[in-house]
Amino acid sequence: MDLLVLLESTLTGLGYELVDMERSGKGSLMRVFIDKPGGVLLDDCAAVSNHLSRVLTVENVPYERLEISSPGLDRPLKKERDFVRFAGQKVRVKLRVPQDGQRNFVGVLKQTRAGKVGLDVEGKAVTFDLANLDKARLVPAI
């Protein structure tokens, strides 16, 4: 079974959202970033860690250390639904291929649909394909 599918289905069943997953080069460290309405508490991380360690053992997924964490204030945006959910928020975006000679943008998320994301960058509308997205993160309000 695909690891991301396994994590997503397990976490959804527990009432959490899989935000991201990272593995170290040799796969010994697995970091899982979770979220839920109202935010993630330490007890949530402990409960998810206990449950996932059992699931990963049963599914024979190799790892030495499992870390569970909230995504933080500068949460990564990965899926189209993330961009829809955080419309109106300020984001930092890095594209794979430059657009109009630029790869990095900071702006307010506007409309997202059909694989396209709209940003307001200092009053200028910028639209890019999600397929061209390298990284995107929320910019925490200070």
N, C-alpha and C positions, 0 to 999 in steps of 0.2 A: 504494500500500500504506500502511496505517496505520503511523505512525512507532513507536508503542509496540509493535505486533505485530512490526515489523521488528527493533527493538532486543531484544525479549524472545527471539525465535527465534535471533537471531545470538548473543546472550550465552549462552543455554542451550547452544547448540552448542559454545561455547568452555569450558563448565564453570562459568559464572558465573550469578548471579541478578541480574536487574534489580530494584533496590530502588525507584528513583525516577528521574524525568527532569524537568529544568526547562529552560525556554527564556526568554531575555530578551524584553522587550516587542516588539522588532523581529525577534526570532528569530536574531540574529547570534551569540549565545552559547548553546551547548547544554551543559548539565551532566548527566552520567549517573552515577548512584550504583550501584555494584556490590557484591556480596558473594559469598563462597564459604566452604565449610567450612574452618575454620582461620584465616579472616581474609584481608584483602586487603593485599598488599605493593605497594611502588612498582613493581616489575617487572610485576605484574599490571596496574596502571593503564597503564603504557607499552604493554604488549602489546595491551590492549583498545583503547587510543587509536589505535594503528597499524591495527588490523583495522577498527575502526568508521569511521575516516576513509576507507578504501577502499570500504567498503560504502555509506556515505552518498554518496560521489561517484558510484558506479555507479547507485545508486537515485535520483540527482538530488535529494537532500535539501539545501536551502539552509542554510548555516551559515557563519560566519566563524571561530569559535573553538570548539573542543571540549575540555571538561574531564571527566576521569574521576576518580572519587573513591570512597573507602569511605563507608558511611553514617554512620560515627562511632559513639560510644558511646550517643548519644541517637537511635539509629536510628528513622526513621519507620516506622510500621506502616500499611500500606495495604490489604492483601488479607486475606481471612478466614484464609488459611493462615499469615500472619504472627502473627495473634492466637493461633492454635493452637500454633505453634512456640514462642512466648515465654510460654506459660502458666506462672504462678508468678512472673513478673517484675513489677516495679513499673512502672507506666505513667502518663503524663499524657495525658488525653483532653479534647478540646474538641468539643462537639456543635454542630450547626447550629441546632437548635431546643431550647430549654431543656427539661429534664426535672425535674419537681418543683421548678421555679424556679431550676434550676442548669444551667449549660452546661459548666463546667470541673470535672473530677474527677481525683484522683490516688489510685491504688489498685493492688492486686495483681490481675493477670489471672487469671480463673478459667476456667470452661467457655465454649467458643465453638462454636456450631453453628447451622445453619439461619439464618444471617444475624443472629444475636443474640450479643452479647458480655456476659459477666458479669465484674464487678469486685467485689473486697472493698475497700470504702472505710471504713477505720477500724472494721472489724467489721460493717459494714452492707453487705448484698448489693445491688448496683445492676446492672440489666440494661438495655442499650440496643440499638437496631437499628444495624447497620453502615451502613444507608442514611442515618442521622442523623449519622454521623461527619463532622466537619470536619477534625480533625487528631488524630493519636495518635503518641506517641513513647515510647520506653523512657526510664526515669529511671535514669541510671548509678548503680551502687552506689559509695558513697564509702568 
